[in-house]
Amino acid sequence: LGLSRQVTVLAYQFGVGLVDLVNPTNGALLAMVAAVGVRLEEWWKFAVPIMLLLAALATAALAAAVAIGLT
């Protein structure tokens, strides 16, 4: 694809960070949600719009990194 290593790692880090917000198999997420008494469905209703916004920002950041030729 012609991407540098830095852009590839940046894309991976963005993806992992975003998925950890809503991943139901993330033990830390489940423990925190359970500790405060919030249902997982309620958490998703709160987190998904934020995740979509962060995904759009991550896409813009990746596009900028590719455009400036980050190496």
C-alpha positions in Angstrom: 0.0 0.0 0.0 3.0 2.3 0.3 2.4 3.2 3.9 5.2 3.8 6.3 5.7 1.8 9.4 4.7 4.7 11.6 1.4 5.2 9.8 0.7 1.5 10.1 1.4 1.4 13.8 -0.7 4.6 14.3 -3.7 3.0 12.5 -3.3 -0.1 14.7 -3.2 2.0 17.9 -6.2 4.0 16.9 -8.1 0.8 16.1 -7.2 -1.0 19.4 -8.1 2.1 21.4 -11.4 2.6 19.8 -12.5 -1.1 20.0 -11.6 -1.3 23.7 -14.3 1.3 24.4 -17.1 -1.1 23.4 -15.5 -4.6 23.3 -17.7 -6.8 25.6 -14.8 -9.2 26.2 -12.6 -6.5 27.6 -12.3 -7.6 31.3 -11.4 -4.1 32.6 -14.4 -2.5 30.8 -16.8 -5.1 32.2 -15.4 -4.7 35.7 -15.7 -0.9 35.6 -19.2 -1.0 34.2 -20.3 -3.6 36.8 -18.7 -1.7 39.6 -20.7 1.5 38.9 -23.9 -0.5 38.2 -24.4 0.5 34.6 -25.8 -2.1 32.1 -23.5 -2.8 29.1 -26.3 -1.8 26.7 -26.5 1.6 28.4 -22.7 2.0 28.2 -22.9 1.2 24.4 -25.6 3.9 23.9 -23.2 6.3 25.6 -19.9 5.1 24.1 -20.8 4.4 20.4 -21.5 8.0 19.4 -18.2 9.0 21.1 -16.4 6.2 19.4 -17.8 7.3 16.0 -16.5 10.8 16.6 -13.1 9.5 17.6 -13.1 7.3 14.6 -13.7 10.3 12.4 -10.9 12.2 14.1 -8.6 9.2 13.8 -9.4 8.9 10.1 -8.5 12.6 9.6 -5.3 12.1 11.5 -4.3 9.1 9.4 -5.2 11.0 6.2 -3.0 13.9 7.4 -0.1 11.5 8.3 -0.3 9.9 4.8 -0.6 13.3 3.1 2.5 14.7 4.8 4.4 11.5 4.1 5.1 10.6 7.7 8.1 8.3 7.6 
